[in-house]
Amino acid sequence: MLALFLVPVPADAQESGFDRLPADVLDIRPPSARVTGEPGEMRIEPAGCVTLGLETARRRIVDVAVQEWGFFGFRVVDETVDEPRARRRRFRPGPEQALRVASSIGGYWAVTPEGGWILENQNDAWNGRRGVASRWRSPWSAAFVSWVMCEGGLGDTDLFERAVAHRTYIDQAIRARDGVASGSAFVAYDAGETEIVPGDLLCTARRPRYRTIADRRENPDPVARTHCDIVTRVDARAGEILAIGGNVRGTVSLKRLPAIVGAGAVLRPDRSTFAHLKLRADPIAADAMNSSPTIRAAGCAPGGESPAQLEVLRLVPRSC
């Protein structure tokens, strides 16, 4: 049976992560700027999202997602190998790291319609016995994707419907495929039906366990448990896809997904992906992640060593 495990991360990276880049290098409003106050008294600071042309969206989506991956410590969940169930583990940050990322996760929630009450609920948890080390009461993976799209240039909800559950924007992409949501930036396909490109989304479902988008059409369960990750690199020769998601083992992680060449010589994930949400934009390089500002900064730091994960994943900057 498939198991997930976290690739070991050096202790200093675990606690500090990689600082976000200055605006003159990557012009992104950090999620922490969307909230005010400390954990226990955190409030949303209303702010709009960026709406740009689709021609720039792929590049921005990849760059934003990679920067957040670095900020959370470059953690990797490897699905290309089978490991004993006992090796599965959730990252549990210490108080210092929990405090460091609290406002960022709060900022992800801030771009969703339900973010206000969710943050209030989390304030109650923070004011409890465990303090800032309390786990988030609500899963924040869809909020993470919503924030990436907000900063990636898809701020208009006709382009991307931000939500606390992945099924909301999955259904929007399915409606686009059915010719209904014509303004949607994403269109839904079955895994392996069309080429996967960085900036696309790959989605899975647990309850019910959908296998195709037709399954979702036939059973639009209003509380279906779904999850989507943002594709950042496609490597047909190695037979793998790299994708970044939020709240993966409790943090922002990069998944290493096994992939096979299917019908029509199209690479597809060799696992449980039921929906491929394809961005309506021209493709970018399959290894676009390697040229992201964060990978360049981490791999080209003068006199320093780049994170070990970058070498393992062959994330070598194209230029320094």
C-alpha positions in Angstrom: 0.0 0.0 0.0 1.2 3.5 -0.8 2.6 5.5 2.1 3.8 9.0 2.4 6.9 10.1 4.3 8.6 13.4 4.9 12.1 13.7 3.5 14.3 14.7 6.5 14.9 18.5 6.7 17.9 20.0 8.5 17.0 21.3 11.9 17.8 24.9 11.1 15.5 24.8 8.0 12.8 23.2 10.1 12.6 26.0 12.5 13.5 29.1 10.4 12.4 28.3 6.8 13.5 30.5 4.0 12.6 34.1 4.2 10.3 35.6 1.6 11.9 37.6 -1.1 11.8 41.4 -1.3 9.1 43.0 -3.5 11.7 44.1 -6.1 12.6 40.5 -6.6 9.1 39.0 -6.4 6.2 41.5 -6.1 3.9 39.5 -3.9 1.9 40.7 -1.0 2.7 38.3 1.9 -0.2 36.5 3.5 0.8 37.8 6.9 0.0 41.4 5.6 -3.7 40.4 5.5 -4.1 39.9 9.2 -3.3 42.0 12.3 -2.8 41.0 15.9 -1.1 38.1 17.7 -2.6 34.6 17.9 -5.6 34.7 20.2 -6.5 38.2 19.0 -5.8 37.9 15.2 -8.1 39.8 12.9 -8.4 40.0 9.1 -7.2 43.2 7.5 -9.5 43.5 4.4 -7.5 43.7 1.2 -8.2 42.9 -2.4 -6.7 40.3 -4.8 -4.6 40.8 -7.9 -6.4 40.3 -11.3 -4.0 40.1 -14.2 -4.1 38.6 -17.7 -4.0 34.8 -18.0 -0.8 35.2 -20.0 1.2 35.9 -16.8 -0.8 33.6 -14.4 1.1 30.4 -14.8 4.5 31.9 -14.0 3.1 33.8 -11.0 1.2 30.8 -9.6 4.4 28.7 -9.7 6.6 31.5 -8.2 4.1 32.2 -5.4 3.7 28.6 -4.5 7.5 27.9 -4.5 8.1 30.9 -2.3 5.6 29.6 0.3 7.2 26.1 0.1 10.5 27.7 1.0 9.0 29.9 3.8 7.7 26.7 5.5 11.1 24.9 5.3 11.3 23.1 1.9 9.6 20.0 3.2 9.0 17.1 0.8 6.5 14.3 0.9 7.7 11.5 -1.4 4.9 9.4 -2.9 7.3 7.6 -5.4 8.3 5.1 -2.7 6.4 2.7 -0.5 7.1 3.0 3.2 5.7 1.3 6.3 2.7 3.0 7.8 4.7 3.7 10.9 6.9 6.1 9.0 3.9 8.4 8.2 4.0 11.5 10.4 2.6 14.9 10.6 4.9 17.9 11.1 4.4 19.4 14.5 6.1 22.8 14.8 7.5 24.0 18.0 6.1 27.2 19.6 8.6 29.4 17.8 7.8 28.0 14.4 4.1 27.9 15.1 4.2 31.6 16.0 6.3 32.3 12.8 3.7 30.8 10.5 0.5 31.6 12.3 -0.1 34.9 10.6 0.7 33.4 7.2 -2.0 30.7 7.6 -4.3 33.3 8.9 -3.6 35.3 5.7 -4.5 32.3 3.6 -7.9 32.2 5.3 -8.3 36.0 4.8 -9.0 35.7 1.1 -11.9 33.2 1.6 -15.5 34.2 2.3 -15.6 32.2 5.5 -12.2 33.3 6.7 -13.5 35.6 9.4 -15.3 33.1 11.5 -12.6 30.4 11.0 -10.0 32.8 12.4 -12.3 33.6 15.4 -12.6 29.9 16.0 -8.8 29.5 15.9 -8.4 32.5 18.3 -10.4 30.4 20.8 -8.0 27.5 20.3 -4.9 29.7 20.7 -6.4 31.1 24.0 -6.7 27.6 25.3 -4.3 25.3 27.2 -1.8 24.7 24.3 -1.6 28.3 23.3 0.0 29.1 19.9 1.0 25.4 19.6 -2.6 24.5 19.1 -3.4 22.8 15.8 -5.6 24.6 13.3 -9.2 23.5 13.9 -10.1 23.8 10.2 -8.0 22.2 7.4 -6.4 25.1 5.5 -5.3 23.4 2.2 -8.0 25.0 0.1 -7.4 28.4 1.7 -3.7 28.1 0.7 -4.6 27.4 -2.9 -7.1 30.3 -2.8 -4.5 32.7 -1.6 -2.0 31.5 -4.3 -4.6 32.2 -7.0 -5.4 35.6 -5.3 -1.8 36.6 -5.6 -1.2 34.7 -8.8 -3.5 37.1 -10.8 -6.8 35.3 -10.6 -8.4 37.6 -8.1 -11.8 37.9 -9.9 -14.0 35.1 -8.6 -15.3 34.5 -12.1 -11.8 33.3 -12.8 -11.3 31.4 -9.6 -13.9 30.9 -6.8 -11.9 31.2 -3.6 -13.2 28.9 -0.8 -12.5 26.9 2.3 -13.1 23.6 0.4 -11.4 22.4 -2.8 -14.7 21.1 -4.2 -16.0 24.6 -4.8 -13.4 25.5 -7.4 -13.3 21.9 -8.7 -17.0 22.2 -9.5 -16.3 25.6 -11.1 -13.8 24.0 -13.4 -16.2 21.1 -14.2 -18.9 23.7 -15.1 -16.3 25.3 -17.4 -15.7 21.9 -19.1 -19.5 21.6 -19.5 -19.6 25.1 -21.2 -21.4 26.8 -18.3 -18.7 28.8 -16.3 -17.1 30.3 -19.4 -15.1 32.8 -17.4 -13.3 30.2 -15.3 -9.5 30.2 -15.5 -9.4 26.4 -15.0 -11.1 23.6 -17.0 -11.5 20.1 -15.5 -10.2 17.0 -17.2 -9.7 13.4 -16.1 -6.1 12.6 -15.2 -4.1 11.7 -18.3 -6.7 13.2 -20.6 -4.6 16.2 -21.5 -1.0 17.5 -20.9 -0.1 18.5 -17.4 1.8 21.8 -17.2 3.2 23.8 -14.2 0.5 26.1 -12.9 -2.2 23.4 -13.3 -3.9 21.7 -10.3 -4.2 18.0 -9.5 -7.0 16.9 -7.3 -7.8 13.8 -5.2 -10.9 12.7 -3.2 -11.2 10.5 -0.2 -14.9 10.4 0.7 -16.5 9.7 -1.7 -13.5 8.3 -3.6 -14.0 9.8 -7.1 -12.0 8.3 -10.0 -13.1 10.7 -12.7 -14.8 14.1 -13.1 -17.9 12.1 -14.2 -18.0 10.6 -10.7 -18.2 14.1 -9.3 -20.9 15.1 -11.7 -23.0 12.1 -10.7 -22.4 12.5 -7.0 -21.9 16.2 -6.1 -21.6 15.4 -2.4 -21.8 18.9 -0.7 -19.2 17.7 2.0 -16.9 15.6 -0.2 -13.4 15.5 1.1 -11.1 16.6 -1.7 -7.6 18.0 -2.0 -5.7 19.8 -4.7 -2.0 20.6 -5.2 -0.3 23.1 -7.6 1.9 21.5 -10.2 5.4 23.1 -10.3 7.5 20.7 -12.4 6.8 17.9 -14.8 9.6 15.4 -15.5 8.6 12.8 -18.1 12.0 11.2 -18.2 12.1 10.7 -14.4 8.5 9.7 -14.4 7.5 12.2 -11.7 5.5 15.3 -11.1 6.3 17.9 -8.4 3.3 19.7 -6.8 3.0 22.0 -3.9 0.0 21.9 -1.5 -1.0 23.5 1.8 -1.7 21.6 5.0 0.1 18.6 3.7 1.2 16.8 6.8 0.4 20.0 8.7 2.6 22.3 6.6 3.2 23.6 3.0 4.9 20.7 1.4 6.1 19.6 -2.0 4.8 16.3 -3.2 6.9 14.0 -5.4 4.2 12.2 -7.4 4.9 9.1 -9.5 3.7 9.4 -13.1 3.4 7.2 -16.1 2.9 7.8 -19.8 -0.7 7.0 -20.7 -2.9 7.1 -23.8 -1.7 9.6 -26.4 1.7 9.8 -24.8 0.4 12.1 -22.1 2.0 11.9 -18.7 -0.4 11.3 -15.8 -0.1 10.7 -12.1 0.1 7.0 -11.3 -2.1 7.3 -8.2 -5.5 8.5 -7.2 -5.8 11.8 -9.0 -9.4 12.1 -10.3 -9.3 15.7 -11.7 -6.8 17.7 -13.6 -7.7 21.4 -13.5 -5.9 22.9 -16.5 -5.3 26.6 -16.6 -6.5 28.3 -19.8 -3.1 29.8 -20.6 -0.1 29.0 -22.8 2.2 26.5 -21.2 5.5 27.4 -19.6 8.6 25.2 -19.4 8.1 21.8 -17.7 11.0 22.7 -15.3 9.7 26.2 -14.7 10.2 25.7 -11.0 14.0 25.7 -11.5 13.9 29.3 -12.7 11.6 30.6 -9.9 13.1 33.5 -7.8 13.1 31.4 -4.6 15.0 28.5 -6.1 17.5 31.0 -7.6 17.9 32.7 -4.3 18.2 29.5 -2.3 20.6 27.9 -4.8 22.8 30.9 -5.5 23.4 32.3 -2.0 27.0 33.5 -1.9 29.1 31.5 0.5 26.1 29.4 1.6 24.8 25.9 1.0 21.5 25.4 -0.7 18.9 23.3 1.1 19.6 19.5 0.6 16.2 19.0 -0.8 17.0 21.1 -3.9 19.9 18.8 -4.8 17.9 15.6 -4.1 15.1 16.9 -6.4 17.6 18.2 -9.0 16.2 21.7 -8.5 19.3 23.5 -9.9 18.9 27.2 -10.7 19.1 27.9 -14.4 21.3 30.9 -13.7 22.8 32.7 -10.7 
